Amino acid sequence: MVRVLKAVVPALALVAVTAGCSSSEGGDEQRLTAQRENYCTQLGAWQKARNAAGTDTPGPSGYDVVGALAQDAFLAMRPLRDETVGGGRTLAEATVAAMNNSDSEAEGRVVQYCDDVGFETLTR
């Protein structure tokens, strides 16, 4: 009986550790996917509001909506800020350039990022 326990206990410990790692990795991947989806959703909402505000002469409230949506996109970007989007830029740098500086190249990079991570339909 002692001999069986000596063989079973390490094997069970190994199974518990491995199971913990795989579920943790799955949870991390799900969290990352949800963060990316949220970012791309917020980016798309900002683009839509910005484009709508650009077609008419919006009142002050129109600009407030665009600014609020930009802030939502910035908040959604924070956990992803260090991901690269090409051109030597991070997602944070490209997002800031696209939203604050009307940098169309940077906006193209963040839209491409959303395409690359599977959420191309959420952006314009």
C-alpha positions in Angstrom: 0.0 0.0 0.0 2.8 2.4 0.9 4.6 1.6 -2.4 1.4 2.3 -4.4 0.9 5.7 -2.6 4.5 6.7 -3.3 3.9 6.1 -7.0 0.3 7.6 -7.2 0.9 10.8 -5.2 3.6 12.2 -7.5 1.5 11.2 -10.6 -1.6 13.0 -9.2 0.5 16.1 -8.3 1.8 16.2 -11.9 -1.8 15.8 -13.3 -3.0 18.6 -11.0 -0.2 21.0 -12.0 -0.7 20.2 -15.7 -4.4 20.6 -15.5 -4.0 23.9 -13.8 -1.7 25.2 -16.5 -3.9 24.3 -19.3 -7.0 25.9 -17.8 -5.0 29.0 -17.0 -3.7 29.2 -20.5 -7.2 28.8 -21.9 -8.4 31.5 -19.6 -5.6 33.9 -20.6 -6.4 33.3 -24.3 -10.1 33.9 -23.7 -9.3 37.1 -21.8 -7.0 38.3 -24.6 -9.6 37.5 -27.2 -12.2 39.4 -25.2 -9.9 42.4 -24.8 -9.1 42.5 -28.5 -12.8 42.3 -29.4 -13.6 45.1 -27.0 -10.9 47.3 -28.4 -12.0 46.7 -32.0 -15.7 47.3 -31.0 -14.7 50.6 -29.3 -12.5 51.6 -32.3 -15.4 50.9 -34.7 -17.8 53.0 -32.6 -15.4 55.9 -32.5 -14.8 55.6 -36.3 -18.6 55.6 -37.0 -19.2 58.7 -34.7 -16.2 60.5 -36.2 -17.4 59.8 -39.7 -20.9 60.9 -38.9 -19.7 64.1 -37.3 -17.5 64.8 -40.3 -20.5 64.7 -42.8 -22.5 67.4 -41.0 -21.5 70.4 -39.0 -22.0 68.9 -35.5 -23.0 70.9 -32.5 -20.9 70.7 -29.4 -22.7 67.5 -28.3 -21.6 65.8 -31.5 -18.0 66.4 -30.6 -18.7 65.3 -27.0 -19.9 61.9 -28.3 -16.8 61.4 -30.5 -14.5 62.4 -27.6 -16.3 60.0 -25.2 -16.1 57.2 -27.7 -12.4 57.9 -28.2 -11.9 57.7 -24.4 -13.7 54.4 -24.4 -11.4 53.1 -27.1 -8.3 54.3 -25.2 -9.5 52.5 -22.1 -10.1 49.3 -24.1 -6.6 49.6 -25.6 -4.8 49.8 -22.3 -4.3 46.1 -21.6 -3.2 45.6 -25.3 -1.0 48.8 -25.5 2.3 47.0 -26.1 1.1 44.8 -28.9 2.9 45.7 -32.2 1.0 46.9 -35.2 3.9 47.3 -37.7 6.0 50.3 -38.7 7.8 50.1 -35.3 4.6 51.2 -33.5 2.7 49.7 -30.7 -1.1 49.6 -30.5 -1.0 52.5 -28.0 1.1 54.7 -30.3 -1.0 54.0 -33.3 -4.2 54.5 -31.5 -3.1 57.8 -30.1 -1.8 59.0 -33.5 -5.1 57.9 -35.2 -7.4 59.6 -32.7 -5.5 62.6 -31.6 -3.6 63.5 -34.8 -5.9 62.3 -37.5 -3.1 60.1 -38.8 -4.7 58.0 -41.5 -1.6 55.6 -41.7 -1.9 54.9 -38.0 -5.6 54.4 -38.3 -4.9 51.9 -41.1 -2.6 50.0 -38.8 -5.1 49.7 -36.0 -7.8 48.6 -38.4 -5.3 46.1 -39.8 -4.6 44.9 -36.2 -8.3 44.3 -35.8 -8.4 42.4 -39.1 -5.4 40.3 -38.0 -6.9 39.3 -34.7 -10.2 38.3 -36.3 -12.5 41.4 -35.7 -12.3 43.1 -39.0 -16.1 43.5 -39.2 -16.1 45.7 -36.1 -14.2 48.6 -37.7 -14.8 50.8 -40.7 
